[in-house]
Amino acid sequence: MYAVFPRIKLRVNLFALPALLMTLYLEGLLAGGLLLLAALLHEGGHLLAIRKMRLPIRRVDVMPMGALILYDDSLCSLGGSAWIAFAGAGANLAALLICLPWALSSPYTAFFVLANGYLAFLNLLPWEALDGGKLLLSLLLMNHSPEQAARMVKAISRITAVGLALLLLALGVCSRFPLWHLLLSAGLLATAVR
């Protein structure tokens, strides 16, 4: 269910606004605003790369956990697709590096640095649905057939998801987190790459 704004090629999921309001309520206005800024920087990085390559944008979908910028990828080289996939995390990494010298001066600067680091890390995971999976697919397509590349991405997605779930489980057990929390994390990771 989306609210559609055809003039500006935008669709907003009806759960996006409640998710944003809940984040602002739970994190506080300043921390929630910094999370939103990190997310906007991420999507802005993709948008800048798409614009730099002069590709037409078909539509932008805003969802509760992020956005999807749909562009005409038939006009884009594999290297260009790889750069577009990396550009969001690249923007987060640039913000992290710029703010890092001041991270100890303010808890909010440290929070912003961590938020950008988390978004970059999460999006560079080589999972099919994330930017890292798209980046990996673009790179694999340079030397493999589309079928082989898709199979390789799927296998790498599953292996890394299981590995990260096991790592989270081990860290949780060692640090005595509640087991239900660890199982939930592992379940979320496992479903992320289905």
PLY file of the C-alpha trace (Angstrom):
ply
format ascii 1.0
element vertex 194
property float x
property float y
property float z
element edge 193
property int vertex1
property int vertex2
end_header
0.00 0.00 0.00
1.55 3.22 -1.21
0.65 6.86 -1.46
1.58 7.71 -5.05
2.87 11.09 -6.24
3.22 10.57 -10.02
4.43 14.11 -10.84
7.59 13.64 -8.80
7.89 9.88 -9.45
7.50 9.04 -5.78
5.69 6.26 -3.93
5.58 6.31 -0.14
4.69 3.13 1.74
1.88 3.88 4.19
3.93 2.38 7.03
6.95 4.65 6.36
5.59 7.65 8.28
4.58 5.63 11.38
8.02 3.95 11.31
9.70 7.36 11.14
7.57 8.74 13.98
8.25 5.66 16.10
12.01 6.03 15.50
11.89 9.70 16.50
9.88 8.81 19.60
12.09 5.90 20.68
15.44 7.50 19.88
14.52 11.11 20.65
14.32 13.92 18.14
18.04 14.59 17.87
19.24 10.97 17.66
16.30 10.03 15.40
17.06 13.04 13.22
20.70 11.95 12.96
19.59 8.45 11.91
17.34 10.01 9.29
20.21 12.23 8.10
22.49 9.18 7.73
19.75 7.40 5.74
19.24 10.47 3.53
23.00 10.68 2.92
22.93 7.03 1.87
20.10 7.50 -0.61
21.62 10.79 -1.75
24.81 8.92 -2.63
22.86 6.58 -4.90
20.95 9.49 -6.41
24.14 11.45 -7.07
25.73 8.47 -8.84
22.62 7.92 -10.94
22.48 11.60 -11.88
26.24 11.70 -12.60
25.72 8.91 -15.15
22.75 10.79 -16.61
20.39 7.86 -16.17
16.65 8.52 -16.11
14.98 7.82 -12.78
11.78 5.84 -13.11
10.55 6.14 -9.53
11.60 6.42 -5.89
9.90 4.11 -3.38
10.10 5.14 0.28
9.63 2.21 2.64
9.78 1.85 6.44
13.38 0.60 6.41
14.82 2.62 3.54
14.21 3.61 -0.04
14.55 2.12 -3.48
15.58 4.28 -6.42
14.48 2.66 -9.67
16.42 3.85 -12.71
16.84 2.70 -16.28
19.70 0.25 -15.78
19.55 -0.91 -19.40
21.49 2.27 -20.26
24.16 1.58 -17.64
27.36 -0.42 -17.88
28.16 -3.12 -15.31
30.84 -0.88 -13.85
28.32 1.93 -13.61
25.84 -0.35 -11.85
28.57 -1.34 -9.39
29.33 2.31 -8.64
25.66 3.11 -8.12
25.31 0.16 -5.74
28.38 1.30 -3.78
27.54 5.02 -3.79
25.11 4.87 -0.84
27.60 3.15 1.45
30.31 5.39 0.02
28.37 8.48 1.12
28.01 6.98 4.61
31.71 6.16 4.76
32.59 9.71 3.65
30.36 11.18 6.40
31.94 8.81 8.92
35.48 9.86 7.94
34.62 13.57 7.95
33.00 13.41 11.41
35.38 10.90 12.99
37.87 13.50 14.34
35.03 15.03 16.41
33.44 11.75 17.51
34.75 12.04 21.07
33.71 15.68 21.44
29.98 14.96 21.55
27.84 11.87 22.09
25.67 12.94 19.16
28.65 13.19 16.82
29.71 9.72 17.97
26.15 8.49 17.38
26.18 9.99 13.86
29.54 8.33 13.11
28.21 4.97 14.35
24.94 5.36 12.41
26.86 5.99 9.19
29.21 3.08 9.91
26.28 0.77 10.60
24.45 1.77 7.40
27.61 1.32 5.34
28.35 -2.09 6.90
24.77 -3.33 6.62
24.35 -2.24 3.02
27.67 -3.69 1.91
26.75 -7.17 3.14
26.68 -9.35 0.01
22.99 -10.19 0.35
20.77 -10.24 -2.70
18.33 -7.61 -1.44
21.01 -5.17 -0.27
23.39 -2.88 -2.13
26.26 -5.29 -1.44
24.42 -8.03 -3.31
23.81 -5.71 -6.26
27.45 -4.65 -6.20
28.61 -8.27 -6.10
26.23 -9.22 -8.92
27.52 -6.37 -11.11
31.11 -7.42 -10.50
30.38 -11.12 -11.14
28.51 -10.35 -14.37
31.74 -8.97 -15.80
33.18 -12.52 -15.95
30.23 -14.90 -15.62
26.90 -15.57 -17.29
23.82 -14.04 -15.63
22.70 -17.47 -14.38
26.11 -18.29 -12.87
26.41 -14.84 -11.29
22.90 -15.07 -9.77
23.66 -18.53 -8.33
26.96 -17.30 -6.88
25.32 -14.27 -5.25
22.60 -16.48 -3.77
25.19 -18.89 -2.34
27.36 -16.09 -0.94
24.24 -14.45 0.55
23.29 -17.62 2.39
26.81 -18.39 3.60
27.39 -14.88 4.97
23.93 -14.75 6.58
24.49 -18.04 8.38
27.99 -16.98 9.38
26.79 -13.66 10.77
23.89 -15.33 12.58
26.30 -17.80 14.21
28.65 -14.96 15.15
25.79 -13.01 16.75
24.70 -16.12 18.59
28.24 -16.75 19.89
28.70 -13.12 20.93
25.34 -13.12 22.65
26.09 -16.28 24.58
29.53 -14.98 25.61
28.11 -11.65 26.76
25.04 -13.22 28.40
22.37 -11.50 26.31
18.90 -13.01 26.65
18.64 -16.04 24.39
15.33 -14.94 22.86
17.04 -11.80 21.58
19.77 -13.84 19.95
17.35 -16.26 18.36
15.30 -13.37 17.01
18.46 -11.82 15.52
19.46 -15.12 13.96
15.95 -15.60 12.57
15.95 -12.12 11.05
19.31 -12.75 9.43
18.16 -16.08 8.03
15.01 -14.57 6.52
16.96 -11.63 5.07
18.43 -13.84 2.35
15.55 -16.16 1.48
0 1
1 2
2 3
3 4
4 5
5 6
6 7
7 8
8 9
9 10
10 11
11 12
12 13
13 14
14 15
15 16
16 17
17 18
18 19
19 20
20 21
21 22
22 23
23 24
24 25
25 26
26 27
27 28
28 29
29 30
30 31
31 32
32 33
33 34
34 35
35 36
36 37
37 38
38 39
39 40
40 41
41 42
42 43
43 44
44 45
45 46
46 47
47 48
48 49
49 50
50 51
51 52
52 53
53 54
54 55
55 56
56 57
57 58
58 59
59 60
60 61
61 62
62 63
63 64
64 65
65 66
66 67
67 68
68 69
69 70
70 71
71 72
72 73
73 74
74 75
75 76
76 77
77 78
78 79
79 80
80 81
81 82
82 83
83 84
84 85
85 86
86 87
87 88
88 89
89 90
90 91
91 92
92 93
93 94
94 95
95 96
96 97
97 98
98 99
99 100
100 101
101 102
102 103
103 104
104 105
105 106
106 107
107 108
108 109
109 110
110 111
111 112
112 113
113 114
114 115
115 116
116 117
117 118
118 119
119 120
120 121
121 122
122 123
123 124
124 125
125 126
126 127
127 128
128 129
129 130
130 131
131 132
132 133
133 134
134 135
135 136
136 137
137 138
138 139
139 140
140 141
141 142
142 143
143 144
144 145
145 146
146 147
147 148
148 149
149 150
150 151
151 152
152 153
153 154
154 155
155 156
156 157
157 158
158 159
159 160
160 161
161 162
162 163
163 164
164 165
165 166
166 167
167 168
168 169
169 170
170 171
171 172
172 173
173 174
174 175
175 176
176 177
177 178
178 179
179 180
180 181
181 182
182 183
183 184
184 185
185 186
186 187
187 188
188 189
189 190
190 191
191 192
192 193
